[in-house]
Amino acid sequence: MPRAVTNHDLEVLMDEAGYGQAHAAFARQVNLAARAQGMLRYDASSVYWWLRGRRPDSAIQIVIAAVLARKIGRTLTVDDLGFGDDDVSLGLTYPTSRSAGIDTATQLWRLIVRRRDLLATAPFATAAALQTGFAWRYDPADTDTGHVGLRRVTTSDVATLRLFADQFADLDRRHGGGSDHTRALLATFLHHQVTPMLHGSYTDTVGRDLMGAAAALVGQLAFMSYDAGEHGAAQRHFTIGLRLAKAADDRLYGAHLLANLATQATYLGHGTEAVRLARAALDGAGRAPATVLARLYTAEACAHAVAGDRRACTTALGKAAKAIDRSKHGEGPPWVGYFSPAHYAGTALRCFRDLRLYRQALQRADEALNLHTDNVRTRALHTALLATTHADAGDLDAACLTGTRAVDLADGVESRRVRQRFTELHDRLLPHRRVPKADDLLERLRAMPTAA
């Protein structure tokens, strides 16, 4: 007895295209369209199983959509084909090959577009994060990233992706990653624009640039998801970004992404695991420019502080400071241009606060606030942290004055991390609620949105 059709979306589209009773003819058209890519040949039996739940790889899904769209006369995407697979483990494991990485990336972006809520509350998996760091560091490099597909990808196309990555990074720094609209826009861009390019035709040289640009975009989505408090989604995007950076042979950006993964682990209190990730990032970066090393050492320092290792933390901070002293303006890849002495000072402030060394922490205050005007979220983060440190040090006047300034700075910033800093400040001030200035600030803190 034939199995019942389960993929009704594909069934409806095939009927509309005139292939409802012509599975062999449909398979022939798919073979013709896929021939240039050297894919497997398909027949009526393949179509039978597609209609009953079997899921072809992402590349052939794009071909199927193109065949049906041409016959029906309207635009279709793989989203319309009914091959959905709401696998919540998707993207947690570091892909072993470039092709597997591309396939996982495109499936993940499709899942995020279709069911973003599915991963919104997924937890951070420390074991998977450590496996990712180990695999990125020690898996062999890809020998050839060239590909043959339906669409030719050029250096101009890749340059456009880089421009979009810069724009999303600017939005993130100014307004935070907590905006559902901005993250959805970036996920949609990855799904509808980057996916076809990854499955297109390109040389090895263009392919490596393409992988790098895609890594920058997905790395930005990862950081925005982390900032929004969607830690399971963020971890998956970091994992995919690392695999794409590996394919791009961009060890510096890969080290940066791994340091971001370490920073996420630090934020969640996994100090020991964060230390391992940060050290893997430093090891993988090799002889990196001074500014990159400074950025990586700050991630290690934060991890040590959360782990409670004062000596290792101060050692890492010292190495970061020396690297900053050696750095030169414009040195290093463009993405590291955001990192400044103020970012280092903010890290030192946080580390010493976490270690309860409040005098040393407050010595970094002025420099930590000396940020470029574009860094709105970071200014709010540093100012709120400084207010909490004043409170921990017993200076209620400074805590209230700085906390009020932090609330003003956070206006228009959507960030779970910023909200968390204000929650910490609220907790520090609560014992002083009978003091008018503390009570006024507490009232403002309670009136702030609780969600990013």
MIGUVO-421415 format. One line per field, with one value per residue (C-alpha): x, y, z; residue number from 1; residue in one letter. Coordinates in steps of 0.1 Angstrom, whole numbers, padded with zeros to 4 digits. Layout:
// MIGUVO-421415
px: X, ...
py: Y, ...
pz: Z, ...
i: NUM, ...
aa: a, ...
This chain:
// MIGUVO-421415
px: 0000, 0016, 0025, 0004, 0018, 0032, 0048, 0016, 0033, 0054, 0024, 0004, 0032, 0038, 0001, 0001, 0032, 0015, 0037, 0011, 0009, 0043, 0069, 0094, 0091, 0097, 0127, 0141, 0137, 0155, 0183, 0187, 0189, 0213, 0235, 0261, 0266, 0275, 0247, 0232, 0206, 0170, 0140, 0103, 0112, 0131, 0101, 0079, 0101, 0103, 0065, 0067, 0091, 0125, 0146, 0171, 0202, 0200, 0215, 0189, 0161, 0172, 0171, 0136, 0124, 0138, 0123, 0088, 0091, 0099, 0069, 0045, 0057, 0063, 0092, 0096, 0121, 0130, 0107, 0078, 0087, 0077, 0110, 0111, 0130, 0126, 0156, 0166, 0200, 0208, 0240, 0253, 0279, 0309, 0306, 0335, 0336, 0330, 0301, 0285, 0291, 0273, 0245, 0241, 0243, 0216, 0193, 0198, 0191, 0159, 0149, 0155, 0133, 0105, 0106, 0128, 0109, 0121, 0157, 0148, 0149, 0174, 0202, 0239, 0256, 0291, 0303, 0293, 0311, 0343, 0340, 0336, 0367, 0388, 0376, 0381, 0417, 0428, 0407, 0427, 0423, 0400, 0421, 0397, 0365, 0356, 0321, 0299, 0263, 0235, 0246, 0280, 0293, 0318, 0341, 0316, 0289, 0312, 0321, 0284, 0280, 0309, 0291, 0259, 0279, 0294, 0259, 0245, 0275, 0269, 0232, 0242, 0267, 0242, 0210, 0219, 0211, 0178, 0156, 0136, 0132, 0169, 0178, 0149, 0161, 0196, 0184, 0162, 0191, 0213, 0185, 0174, 0206, 0236, 0223, 0220, 0255, 0270, 0254, 0265, 0295, 0328, 0365, 0386, 0398, 0362, 0350, 0373, 0362, 0326, 0330, 0347, 0319, 0293, 0312, 0311, 0273, 0265, 0291, 0272, 0239, 0255, 0266, 0232, 0215, 0239, 0231, 0194, 0197, 0190, 0220, 0212, 0207, 0238, 0259, 0247, 0255, 0290, 0296, 0285, 0305, 0336, 0332, 0328, 0358, 0378, 0368, 0378, 0412, 0408, 0423, 0421, 0384, 0379, 0398, 0377, 0345, 0358, 0367, 0331, 0319, 0342, 0327, 0292, 0303, 0318, 0285, 0267, 0291, 0310, 0344, 0365, 0351, 0354, 0391, 0397, 0378, 0398, 0431, 0421, 0414, 0448, 0465, 0447, 0454, 0492, 0513, 0484, 0485, 0488, 0452, 0438, 0459, 0447, 0411, 0418, 0436, 0407, 0384, 0408, 0410, 0373, 0371, 0397, 0379, 0347, 0366, 0381, 0417, 0432, 0467, 0458, 0434, 0459, 0485, 0461, 0452, 0489, 0495, 0465, 0479, 0513, 0496, 0477, 0509, 0524, 0493, 0493, 0463, 0449, 0469, 0451, 0419, 0391, 0368, 0391, 0389, 0362, 0385, 0400, 0418, 0383, 0372, 0403, 0396, 0360, 0373, 0397, 0370, 0348, 0375, 0386, 0350, 0344, 0375, 0362, 0393, 0372, 0400, 0418, 0385, 0377, 0411, 0399, 0367, 0376, 0393, 0365, 0340, 0363, 0344, 0337, 0302, 0291, 0295, 0262, 0256, 0291, 0289, 0257, 0273, 0304, 0285, 0261, 0290, 0308, 0277, 0275, 0312, 0307, 0279, 0301, 0328, 0304, 0300, 0263, 0265, 0287, 0266, 0234, 0249, 0266, 0235, 0212, 0236, 0236, 0198, 0198, 0224, 0204, 0174, 0169, 0192, 0177, 0200, 0195, 0231, 0224, 0192, 0212, 0237, 0207, 0193, 0227, 0226, 0190, 0201, 0230, 0208, 0178, 0193, 0194, 0159, 0150, 0176, 0158, 0184, 0186, 0149, 0145, 0170, 0153, 0120, 0136, 0152, 0118, 0102, 0126, 0116, 0124, 0129, 0155
py: 0000, 0033, 0057, 0088, 0122, 0142, 0171, 0188, 0221, 0204, 0184, 0216, 0233, 0202, 0201, 0238, 0233, 0203, 0177, 0162, 0130, 0134, 0126, 0113, 0144, 0166, 0145, 0150, 0188, 0188, 0167, 0191, 0221, 0204, 0189, 0218, 0212, 0176, 0164, 0130, 0121, 0118, 0098, 0093, 0073, 0103, 0125, 0099, 0101, 0139, 0140, 0116, 0135, 0127, 0159, 0165, 0186, 0224, 0228, 0205, 0223, 0255, 0237, 0223, 0258, 0272, 0244, 0249, 0287, 0287, 0265, 0283, 0318, 0333, 0335, 0306, 0299, 0267, 0279, 0272, 0236, 0221, 0205, 0220, 0203, 0219, 0202, 0222, 0206, 0221, 0241, 0230, 0206, 0221, 0208, 0186, 0198, 0230, 0216, 0204, 0238, 0255, 0230, 0235, 0273, 0275, 0251, 0271, 0304, 0289, 0276, 0310, 0327, 0302, 0296, 0321, 0314, 0278, 0287, 0319, 0301, 0273, 0270, 0274, 0240, 0242, 0208, 0217, 0251, 0234, 0209, 0238, 0256, 0224, 0216, 0251, 0251, 0217, 0206, 0208, 0238, 0235, 0230, 0244, 0265, 0267, 0256, 0252, 0263, 0281, 0317, 0332, 0351, 0379, 0400, 0428, 0406, 0398, 0435, 0442, 0416, 0433, 0466, 0451, 0435, 0469, 0484, 0458, 0462, 0499, 0493, 0469, 0493, 0522, 0505, 0471, 0436, 0433, 0446, 0416, 0436, 0440, 0404, 0392, 0415, 0401, 0364, 0370, 0386, 0356, 0332, 0349, 0366, 0347, 0312, 0313, 0328, 0300, 0275, 0295, 0293, 0308, 0303, 0293, 0330, 0344, 0315, 0323, 0359, 0348, 0325, 0354, 0378, 0353, 0346, 0383, 0385, 0354, 0364, 0397, 0379, 0357, 0387, 0404, 0372, 0370, 0407, 0399, 0370, 0343, 0322, 0290, 0308, 0328, 0297, 0281, 0312, 0315, 0278, 0284, 0316, 0298, 0271, 0297, 0316, 0283, 0279, 0315, 0307, 0338, 0326, 0361, 0366, 0330, 0338, 0368, 0348, 0321, 0349, 0361, 0326, 0327, 0361, 0345, 0317, 0342, 0362, 0329, 0321, 0293, 0306, 0275, 0267, 0303, 0303, 0273, 0289, 0322, 0303, 0283, 0317, 0331, 0299, 0298, 0335, 0329, 0359, 0384, 0422, 0439, 0452, 0417, 0403, 0430, 0421, 0384, 0389, 0409, 0380, 0357, 0382, 0383, 0345, 0343, 0369, 0349, 0318, 0336, 0333, 0368, 0361, 0347, 0376, 0403, 0385, 0385, 0422, 0430, 0413, 0431, 0465, 0458, 0448, 0481, 0500, 0483, 0488, 0513, 0531, 0512, 0481, 0448, 0437, 0463, 0446, 0451, 0489, 0491, 0480, 0509, 0516, 0524, 0488, 0475, 0499, 0487, 0451, 0459, 0477, 0447, 0422, 0441, 0446, 0409, 0402, 0428, 0450, 0482, 0507, 0493, 0491, 0527, 0538, 0527, 0548, 0578, 0558, 0533, 0561, 0577, 0560, 0570, 0584, 0555, 0531, 0539, 0505, 0501, 0535, 0525, 0492, 0508, 0536, 0511, 0490, 0520, 0529, 0494, 0495, 0528, 0511, 0481, 0504, 0522, 0555, 0559, 0595, 0585, 0554, 0574, 0601, 0577, 0554, 0583, 0591, 0554, 0553, 0584, 0568, 0536, 0554, 0538, 0509, 0474, 0450, 0423, 0428, 0465, 0454, 0429, 0457, 0477, 0447, 0445, 0482, 0479, 0451, 0471, 0502, 0483, 0483, 0521, 0526, 0549, 0574, 0599, 0599, 0561, 0558, 0582, 0561, 0529, 0542, 0550, 0516, 0499, 0519, 0506, 0478, 0444, 0427, 0435
pz: 0000, -0011, 0017, 0022, 0011, 0041, 0022, 0011, 0003, -0024, -0036, -0042, -0060, -0083, -0091, -0100, -0122, -0140, -0124, -0101, -0122, -0139, -0114, -0139, -0160, -0129, -0120, -0155, -0153, -0119, -0134, -0162, -0139, -0115, -0142, -0141, -0104, -0108, -0085, -0082, -0107, -0095, -0108, -0101, -0070, -0056, -0061, -0044, -0013, -0014, -0012, 0018, 0040, 0027, 0027, -0001, 0007, 0006, -0029, -0046, -0027, -0045, -0078, -0071, -0062, -0095, -0116, -0101, -0102, -0139, -0147, -0124, -0133, -0099, -0074, -0050, -0023, -0004, 0024, 0001, -0006, 0028, 0036, 0070, 0098, 0131, 0147, 0178, 0178, 0143, 0144, 0178, 0163, 0144, 0108, 0097, 0061, 0042, 0023, 0056, 0070, 0042, 0044, 0081, 0078, 0052, 0071, 0103, 0086, 0071, 0105, 0121, 0095, 0097, 0135, 0153, 0185, 0184, 0196, 0215, 0248, 0239, 0265, 0261, 0258, 0273, 0260, 0225, 0228, 0239, 0210, 0186, 0199, 0197, 0162, 0149, 0163, 0152, 0121, 0089, 0066, 0035, 0004, -0022, -0017, -0054, -0063, -0094, -0091, -0108, -0101, -0107, -0076, -0082, -0060, -0063, -0048, -0019, -0014, -0011, 0017, 0035, 0033, 0048, 0076, 0085, 0085, 0108, 0131, 0133, 0142, 0169, 0185, 0184, 0194, 0208, 0195, 0214, 0185, 0172, 0139, 0133, 0140, 0119, 0091, 0092, 0094, 0064, 0045, 0052, 0041, 0010, -0003, 0011, 0008, -0030, -0032, -0011, -0035, -0066, -0089, -0077, -0078, -0049, -0044, -0046, -0025, 0004, 0003, 0002, 0032, 0051, 0043, 0053, 0085, 0093, 0088, 0108, 0134, 0138, 0141, 0168, 0188, 0185, 0196, 0226, 0234, 0232, 0257, 0231, 0241, 0223, 0190, 0196, 0202, 0170, 0149, 0165, 0156, 0120, 0118, 0130, 0103, 0076, 0089, 0087, 0051, 0044, 0060, 0082, 0115, 0130, 0125, 0136, 0168, 0173, 0170, 0194, 0219, 0215, 0223, 0254, 0264, 0262, 0284, 0308, 0309, 0318, 0346, 0329, 0339, 0335, 0300, 0290, 0299, 0276, 0248, 0251, 0252, 0221, 0204, 0213, 0203, 0169, 0162, 0161, 0154, 0153, 0151, 0185, 0185, 0178, 0206, 0230, 0222, 0228, 0260, 0274, 0268, 0286, 0315, 0320, 0320, 0347, 0368, 0367, 0375, 0405, 0394, 0404, 0393, 0359, 0354, 0361, 0339, 0310, 0316, 0316, 0283, 0268, 0281, 0265, 0232, 0232, 0238, 0207, 0185, 0157, 0142, 0112, 0120, 0117, 0099, 0096, 0120, 0150, 0145, 0171, 0199, 0217, 0250, 0264, 0257, 0275, 0304, 0306, 0308, 0335, 0354, 0352, 0361, 0392, 0402, 0399, 0420, 0446, 0440, 0439, 0442, 0412, 0394, 0399, 0386, 0352, 0353, 0332, 0305, 0303, 0295, 0268, 0240, 0204, 0201, 0179, 0209, 0225, 0240, 0253, 0270, 0287, 0298, 0312, 0329, 0346, 0356, 0371, 0391, 0405, 0414, 0433, 0452, 0460, 0472, 0495, 0477, 0474, 0461, 0432, 0426, 0423, 0401, 0377, 0377, 0367, 0338, 0328, 0326, 0304, 0281, 0278, 0262, 0228, 0235, 0234, 0251, 0276, 0288, 0296, 0314, 0334, 0345, 0357, 0376, 0394, 0402, 0415, 0438, 0452, 0458, 0474, 0509, 0506, 0494, 0523, 0511, 0487, 0459, 0460, 0460, 0430, 0410, 0421, 0408, 0374, 0372, 0380, 0352, 0326, 0302, 0317, 0283, 0258
i: 1, 2, 3, 4, 5, 6, 7, 8, 9, 10, 11, 12, 13, 14, 15, 16, 17, 18, 19, 20, 21, 22, 23, 24, 25, 26, 27, 28, 29, 30, 31, 32, 33, 34, 35, 36, 37, 38, 39, 40, 41, 42, 43, 44, 45, 46, 47, 48, 49, 50, 51, 52, 53, 54, 55, 56, 57, 58, 59, 60, 61, 62, 63, 64, 65, 66, 67, 68, 69, 70, 71, 72, 73, 74, 75, 76, 77, 78, 79, 80, 81, 82, 83, 84, 85, 86, 87, 88, 89, 90, 91, 92, 93, 94, 95, 96, 97, 98, 99, 100, 101, 102, 103, 104, 105, 106, 107, 108, 109, 110, 111, 112, 113, 114, 115, 116, 117, 118, 119, 120, 121, 122, 123, 124, 125, 126, 127, 128, 129, 130, 131, 132, 133, 134, 135, 136, 137, 138, 139, 140, 141, 142, 143, 144, 145, 146, 147, 148, 149, 150, 151, 152, 153, 154, 155, 156, 157, 158, 159, 160, 161, 162, 163, 164, 165, 166, 167, 168, 169, 170, 171, 172, 173, 174, 175, 176, 177, 178, 179, 180, 181, 182, 183, 184, 185, 186, 187, 188, 189, 190, 191, 192, 193, 194, 195, 196, 197, 198, 199, 200, 201, 202, 203, 204, 205, 206, 207, 208, 209, 210, 211, 212, 213, 214, 215, 216, 217, 218, 219, 220, 221, 222, 223, 224, 225, 226, 227, 228, 229, 230, 231, 232, 233, 234, 235, 236, 237, 238, 239, 240, 241, 242, 243, 244, 245, 246, 247, 248, 249, 250, 251, 252, 253, 254, 255, 256, 257, 258, 259, 260, 261, 262, 263, 264, 265, 266, 267, 268, 269, 270, 271, 272, 273, 274, 275, 276, 277, 278, 279, 280, 281, 282, 283, 284, 285, 286, 287, 288, 289, 290, 291, 292, 293, 294, 295, 296, 297, 298, 299, 300, 301, 302, 303, 304, 305, 306, 307, 308, 309, 310, 311, 312, 313, 314, 315, 316, 317, 318, 319, 320, 321, 322, 323, 324, 325, 326, 327, 328, 329, 330, 331, 332, 333, 334, 335, 336, 337, 338, 339, 340, 341, 342, 343, 344, 345, 346, 347, 348, 349, 350, 351, 352, 353, 354, 355, 356, 357, 358, 359, 360, 361, 362, 363, 364, 365, 366, 367, 368, 369, 370, 371, 372, 373, 374, 375, 376, 377, 378, 379, 380, 381, 382, 383, 384, 385, 386, 387, 388, 389, 390, 391, 392, 393, 394, 395, 396, 397, 398, 399, 400, 401, 402, 403, 404, 405, 406, 407, 408, 409, 410, 411, 412, 413, 414, 415, 416, 417, 418, 419, 420, 421, 422, 423, 424, 425, 426, 427, 428, 429, 430, 431, 432, 433, 434, 435, 436, 437, 438, 439, 440, 441, 442, 443, 444, 445, 446, 447, 448, 449, 450, 451, 452
aa: m, p, r, a, v, t, n, h, d, l, e, v, l, m, d, e, a, g, y, g, q, a, h, a, a, f, a, r, q, v, n, l, a, a, r, a, q, g, m, l, r, y, d, a, s, s, v, y, w, w, l, r, g, r, r, p, d, s, a, i, q, i, v, i, a, a, v, l, a, r, k, i, g, r, t, l, t, v, d, d, l, g, f, g, d, d, d, v, s, l, g, l, t, y, p, t, s, r, s, a, g, i, d, t, a, t, q, l, w, r, l, i, v, r, r, r, d, l, l, a, t, a, p, f, a, t, a, a, a, l, q, t, g, f, a, w, r, y, d, p, a, d, t, d, t, g, h, v, g, l, r, r, v, t, t, s, d, v, a, t, l, r, l, f, a, d, q, f, a, d, l, d, r, r, h, g, g, g, s, d, h, t, r, a, l, l, a, t, f, l, h, h, q, v, t, p, m, l, h, g, s, y, t, d, t, v, g, r, d, l, m, g, a, a, a, a, l, v, g, q, l, a, f, m, s, y, d, a, g, e, h, g, a, a, q, r, h, f, t, i, g, l, r, l, a, k, a, a, d, d, r, l, y, g, a, h, l, l, a, n, l, a, t, q, a, t, y, l, g, h, g, t, e, a, v, r, l, a, r, a, a, l, d, g, a, g, r, a, p, a, t, v, l, a, r, l, y, t, a, e, a, c, a, h, a, v, a, g, d, r, r, a, c, t, t, a, l, g, k, a, a, k, a, i, d, r, s, k, h, g, e, g, p, p, w, v, g, y, f, s, p, a, h, y, a, g, t, a, l, r, c, f, r, d, l, r, l, y, r, q, a, l, q, r, a, d, e, a, l, n, l, h, t, d, n, v, r, t, r, a, l, h, t, a, l, l, a, t, t, h, a, d, a, g, d, l, d, a, a, c, l, t, g, t, r, a, v, d, l, a, d, g, v, e, s, r, r, v, r, q, r, f, t, e, l, h, d, r, l, l, p, h, r, r, v, p, k, a, d, d, l, l, e, r, l, r, a, m, p, t, a, a
